[in-house]
Amino acid sequence: MFKYLFNHESLLISAGSMVTLAVLALLSCYVVLSGIGRLISSALGTAV
């Protein structure tokens, strides 16, 4: 019983860490993409 509880808890912890990593990756991708978009828009603005 204790072994099962411990395994279940570790599974929950690993799933939570995976979700956290996915959220962090999405946030970093959004920041990078928005930064690139701003650079492109500013470059286009100066070009025009």
N, C-alpha and C positions, 0 to 999 in steps of 0.2 A: 504493500500500500504506500509506504513512504517513498519507495523507489519510483512508483508511478507518479506520485505527486511531484517529486523532484524533477523527473523527466518532463512532465507537463509544464512545470514552471520554466524550465530552461527553454522549452520550445516556445513558450509565450515570450520570453525575453529575447530570443533570437528573432522571432517574428517582429517584435517591436523595434529591434535595432535595424532590421532590414527595411521596415517602413520608414524609420527615421532617415536612413541612408538614402532611400528613394526620394523622400521629400527634399533633403539637402541637395541631391543631384538635380532635381527639377528646379529648385530655387537658383542654383548656380547657373544652370543652362539659361533660365529666364534673364538673369542679370547679364550674362555674357551676350545673349541675343539682343537685349535692349541696348546695351552699350554699343554693339556693332551697328544696330539700327540708327542710333544717334550719330555715330561717326559717319555713316553713309549719308544720312540726311544733312548733316552739317557740310560734308564734302560737296554734296549736290547743291546746297544753298550757296556755297562759295563759288562753285563752278558756274551756276546760273547768275 
